Each structure stands twice: as C-alpha cells, then as structure tokens.
Amino acid sequence: MNLDYPITYINGISVQRAALLYADLGIKTCNDLLNFFPFRYIDKTTFYPIKDLQPNSSEVQIVGSITHLKSVAQKRGSRLVATFQDPTGSMELVWFKGQKWIKDSIKINEPYVVYGKLNHYNGNFSIPHPELELVSEYKKKLQSKMQPVYPSTEKLTNFGVSNKLMRTYIQSLLQQFYDKIEENLSQEIISDFKLMSKQDALLNAHFPKSQENLAKAEYRLKFEELFFIQLQLLRKKLINKTKIKGFVFENVGAVFNEFYADKLPFSLTNAQKRVLKEIRKDVASGAHMNRLLQGDVGSGKTIVAILAMLLALDNGFQATIMAPTEILANQHFTAVSELVSGMNIKVDILTGSVKVKKRREIHAALEDGTLHILIGTHALIEDKVKFKNLGIAVIDEQHRFGVKQRAKLWAKNILPPHILVMTATPIPRTLAMSVYGDLDISIIDELPPGRKEVKTVHRFDSNRLSVFKFMKDEIAKGRQIYLVYPLIEESEAMDYKDLMDGFESVSREFPLPKYQISIVHGKMKPADKEFEMQRFVKGETQIMVATTVIEVGVNVPNASVMIIESSERFGLSQLHQLRGRVGRGADQSYCILLSSYKLSPEAKMRLKTMVDTTDGFKIAEVDLKLRGPGNLMGTQQSGVLNLKIADILKDSKILVTARNTAITLLQEDQNLAKEENLSIKKAFMKMTKSSKIWSNIS
C-alpha cells in the first residue's frame, strides 16, 4: 500500500464519500488527504471547572457527568436538555436536532469530556449541541490537545462530513500509512536548518502536541513546498541555459550602430544601458535567451526592445513584437516605424482587422525575408504565419498571454527564437521568484531625464466643480486631458450608461465650439475607435472620455491630466497603469482620483497608496498584500502557486532560504546524482512527472 492509493483505502471512507471529497475539496488520493491542512486549531489544553465559567461566548472544555435527561416542549417541537455536573457545580447541555439518536447514545452518570460554545442566560450556563466524548474513549485517541479545524463546504456539512469526521479520517490515515511516509529532503538540509522529519511534521501539522511542535511542523512543510517549487524553476532555467541552443547574434552591425548614432531620440539612461548589456550577453552566448524586462510605465522598455530586435536584423534574422490588444499593437507599429524611418528596414502589422489581401502580402514578405519586423496581436501565432528566419520575439504585457500561446512562438523557427518578455506591471520580488524564477530578470529602475513625477490627489465627488475649473485652466495652457470611467465586465449596459452620463455632463460643462471632446469605448468599431484616438493624438480634441481601453497604449506627450471617475472601483495596478498615460512630456502632470464617500478599507488603502507613491514596485507590494498572488498573476500563472501550506507573502523569508538552498544544491550536484540527494531526486521526479506547468516554455 502507498500514499498514491485512492482514499477509499482508508477505513471508513465509502465510494460515495470519496466522490464527494473529490468534487468539493479536490481530495482523491491518500497523499491529497495527508496534505489537506487545518486552517486553525482549537486549543483544548485547559479543562474548566463549572464554578469558574465566565459569561462570555468562548469555547470551553469541561469534564463531568450527565445526571439527568428530559424533553422540553417549545412553540415548535421540543428540545432535549441534559443536566451536566462536575464536583464544583452544574449546568445544562441542549439539543434542538437529532434528539432521539442523542437520547439513545448517552450514558447517564458516566464521565464525559464536553466541548462547545458557552451560552449565558438568566444567570445559568448552557452549551447547545456540544461535542461529547466518553473519558475512556478520549484517553485512547491519537489525541492532541490542540484540535485541527479543516476547511469545509456547505455540501459536505449537509452530507454529514463534519470536522470531527475529517479528523477521524486523517487519524485513520496516519495510523495506517505512517510508516509509508518517506523523507524527501537530504539529511544535510534537515540538520542545517534543524528541520523536523517529514513523518513528525505531518503528524504535528494535523495533531500538534503543543504550539511549539506546530510551529516546527509548519516551518518544515512550508520550507519543503517552496524548496521544490524553486528546484523546479531553477532546473528549468539550467536546462534552458545548457541544453536548449539559441541563435548566436555575434555582430553588432551597421543597422544597430546607425540607429544608435543617428536615430535615438535621447541618450539612454544607465538602467537602459545595463539591461541592453545583459541582453547582448545573452544573445551572443549560444544559449537560448529567456528574459523578463520589468520597468515602470514610461521607463523606456520599448527602446531597449527595438535595439534588441536590431541586433537580430544585423545577424540576418527577423524580429516580432506580440501585444495583447490591437490598440497597443498599433502603437508599437507607429513608434517603431517612426524610429526606423529612413533606414532600410521593412516593418508591418498583423492584427485581426487586417484585410485578407494585405494578409497575403504580409505572409509572402515574411516567408521570403523581405519583411524584417512584424508587430501584431495573437494573430501572429496562427499556424499560417511563417517566418523565413525568426531570431527574437518580444512579448509585451506578458501576464495577459497564456503559456500555450507563448509556446507557439517557439515553433516559428528550427531553434526557438530568443524571448524578451516586457511588463509594465512591476512584480514584487517574492512573486517574481515564485512565478518567474526560471527567467532571467532585468529591471529598468530609473525614468528618462527631464520626466517629472506625476502629482496625484484624491477628491470626493462633491469637489467636481473645482475639478472642472482645474481642467479648464490646464486646457487654457494648451494641455489635453483624459477622463476615464470604470469598466466592469458583468454589466456592460451599466458601464455604458455611466460613460454616456459622464460624457453628457462633461459636454454641458465644456461646450462646442470652444472645446472638442473625443469618446472611446469597447462597443465602438475598431475604425471609429482609431479615428477618435487619432483626433486626440493630433491635438484636435482637448478631452478624451474613455473606458479603460486606454490603460495600455496611447502615447500623447501633451496630455498632462488623468482624471479617474469612480476610482474606488479600480484595482491598484490598473490605477497605476492609467496614471502612466500622463507625465510623458516635459510639463508637470496630474492624476485626480475621484470617488464617492462610501469607501471600503481596501479602497481607502488603494487610493492612499496612489497618492503616497509613484514607485511601481511599492504599489505592487501593496497590491499583492490586498489581492493575493493568484489574482495578481491572472489565471494563467496562478496555477503555479497552488500552494498547500506556504504563503509567499507571509513566508517570504522561508522562500528566500528555500531558493538559496536549491541554488547551492544545484551548484554542487546539478543532476541530483549524489547518494545523499537521492531522496530529493525521487520526490522531484515524481512531482515533475505529475506537474503540467513546467514544460520548456518561457
């Protein structure tokens, strides 16, 4: 028998119960049940004498005997009342349900351990529906003084799977399979960190003998969980570096040098130079580049990406940029085309709205190599898009693309093209280590010279008139303004109404012909959206009223004010992205967060954070605390962090220790071949075999 057996092997679990546990909690095997941890513990270390009970609503444990049972009539039905005594006094135990069964099972004048929530009425104490156990049974049990409470669902409770029953199942499991629990860390790691053995840790996580034992058990299990995640990420990184060959860009040639000397609109910051050096080292090494480029909005990631693509062109390769939306793809296309104009470089764009005839031209030029840089949405990964020689793929706003979509880019050449992933959503260090631990990470952490920090203020709806006055003053200085409304997917009708109401009130306040207003929202046709965007970009309109479609994209240096309506309905990273749309020129820019007076504590925290800092990493840390890793990463990535016991926020110190331990281990024994590491290797092989996440994908 082993722990991979279905839970029906445990005494007392029927096929029906097993199906229920799988459907509601995902518990299928004995191992799943063993790693189903309590979320809190009830401390039963103290027994209270009845005379010392206090009139509060705490849970108490008492030893005594039931001396009398009676049924008491009520308006509806009846209740069962027991007189319960210990040497110091007496009280009542009360049941409203299951009376017949309880009446038949109770033994009068036998000592019981009673546990439950205390009620106090008219000077008398009672416990409704107490947990009851004969003292003789209590003494026999694998009894910890601290009792585990397991996560449950309404359905399970309705089908009689109580917390007490879950404890019984796990107790049976430990009694049956304790000897089958294998150690999966090396003796060296166990002694270096004074860790509990795997057997003891699992026993104490479910049935701790003391608070101290529980703390040791939790540390051991958290360390192990994070250690194996890091080991998988680091092994994957090692394989990328050593086993997967990459194209070698050995020349820094005429194209790169001409652009660098004549076309760069401004000098690179030190951070940009550093990142470029890291990329050049990667692409010249013969290994496959897999790099994540983080930088705040406006820090100049696009220029770095263009320079990396020009290195590919100098070495006879093509390049591509994949963006999540048509707006962003169009913006990249415009930016790249302008920057390389006058050079002998052909750039084109492929999105869902490109007509068939134009598509055919693009496909032909791609295959014969006359098209050098192709920019597009996920239309790029369709099978019919074939490159002559793709050398590098730049993926923008990475967390919006699933792993499968990125894998398709790998198949676009004999060797996988180098991958540069760009994100303007700074990722907190703990999260980056857990989710992108297999990528090399570059950070652009300084803004180009001359950029002023955006001033951010929070105003309530009642200040709207003074906000309108401020808008008029800025427009009089020749500036442009964004006015953004939230987009909540569940109710497009409501969003549309909000937007149109807002548009009408702004139109009344800013009448034609003195003022021109653009409007952009998700229900418009792409061509109409583009027309309105262009009017704003050219400065023909002073105000752009929009839903969050402008969150990524539009670059209008003259726009210096971002006003966000109902800002309490936005997430932090969204607010930060929107703010990044202004502050792109040399003028002082402003972001005004409008909200109602009714704010949840989280909303207050988000708005305060935005007013206090423009540092994307600080904002991301707060966002992580408020929303948790799963939500921050989006659905594609959160599966990686399907943690059973560790929490990457609270356990960040353990995470760092686990990662460093894994790094040291792989430096000393890359293939886990040494005898002392065989237990690690065995566990690792088993995990990677069943893990669908870790394929050879950036």
Disulfide bonds with the S-S distance in Angstrom:
none
